[in-house]
Amino acid sequence: MFHLGMVREGQLRVIYSLLKPAVRAAASFRVPIRPLLDLLRLAYFEHLHRQGMSLDEVDELLNRRS
């Protein structure tokens, strides 16, 4: 039986590992953190919208605090 917290932690570890190459590239180009975070939000937005979420749904998800 899976514990939700464990599944979430495992998923976050995978995401962390996938983000590391992008962070290395950004650091080598000396991209400041704010534009990097903006690019992450844009990529996330584009993916969700292409998957069929409405603009309102994407906005709600991106502006959720937790």
C-alpha positions in Angstrom: 0.0 0.0 0.0 1.4 3.4 -1.0 1.5 6.3 1.5 0.5 9.6 -0.3 3.4 11.4 1.4 5.9 8.9 0.1 4.6 9.0 -3.4 4.7 12.8 -3.4 8.2 12.8 -2.0 9.4 10.4 -4.7 7.8 12.5 -7.4 9.4 15.6 -6.1 12.8 13.8 -6.1 12.3 12.9 -9.8 11.4 16.5 -10.6 14.4 17.8 -8.7 16.7 15.5 -10.6 15.2 16.6 -13.9 15.6 20.3 -13.0 19.3 20.0 -12.2 20.6 20.1 -15.8 18.4 23.2 -16.5 19.8 24.9 -13.4 23.4 24.0 -14.5 22.8 25.5 -17.9 21.2 28.6 -16.4 24.1 29.1 -14.0 26.6 28.7 -16.8 24.8 31.5 -18.7 24.5 33.5 -15.4 20.7 33.7 -15.7 19.4 35.3 -12.5 16.8 33.3 -10.5 13.8 35.5 -11.2 14.0 35.0 -15.0 14.6 31.4 -14.4 11.5 31.1 -12.3 9.5 33.0 -14.9 10.7 30.5 -17.5 9.6 27.6 -15.3 6.2 29.1 -14.8 5.9 29.8 -18.6 6.8 26.2 -19.4 4.4 24.9 -16.8 1.6 27.2 -18.1 2.2 26.1 -21.7 2.2 22.4 -20.8 -1.1 22.6 -18.8 -2.8 24.8 -21.4 -1.8 22.4 -24.2 -3.2 19.5 -22.1 -6.6 21.2 -22.3 -6.8 23.2 -19.1 -8.6 26.5 -19.5 -6.8 29.8 -18.8 -8.7 30.2 -15.6 -7.8 26.7 -14.4 -4.1 27.2 -15.2 -4.2 30.6 -13.4 -5.8 29.1 -10.3 -3.2 26.3 -10.2 -0.2 28.6 -10.8 -1.4 31.0 -8.1 -2.1 28.3 -5.5 0.1 28.8 -2.5 0.7 25.2 -1.5 
